[in-house]
Amino acid sequence: MKQITIVTKNHAGLTADIAAVLGDNNINIESLDAEEVEGMGVVTLTVDHYNRALHALRDSGWHAVTEDAFVMRVKDEPGALARVAKRFKDAGIHVRSIRIIQHEGQWGMVAVSADPIEEARALVKNNLQAE
């Protein structure tokens, strides 16, 4: 799975502006996470037409960067995410981002971007979702 991240000066309507660019290009947003960090807007999203989205965003003046991620299944209970994060830490794997993207019954779906990504995938291979 590919994620797109935009880091820009935050302003009212930031997500509306980004969503409009994608909508105008007939691109569906599958997930979106937006936060403000010290006056900067950090927007991470996944879409149905990745390459078109990346070009549309860049053509509209957004500094859109890309990163690989994978989706894994985690038990939806206190401490489950902490146990997974500790496994990455103990293996010396740097987690760049981790986002809970869905709750489904007793399980949650989590998107993870890590370095090195292949080692991270191998560490949790039994919990990976098909991409």
Secondary structure, DSSP 4 states (H G I P E B T S, - for coil): -EEEEEEEE--TTHHHHHHHHHHHTT--EEEEEEEEETTEEEEEEEESSHHHHHHHHHHTT--EEEEE-EEEEEESSTTHHHHHHHHHHHTTPEEEEEEEEEEETTEEEEEEEEESHHHHHHHTGGGBPP-
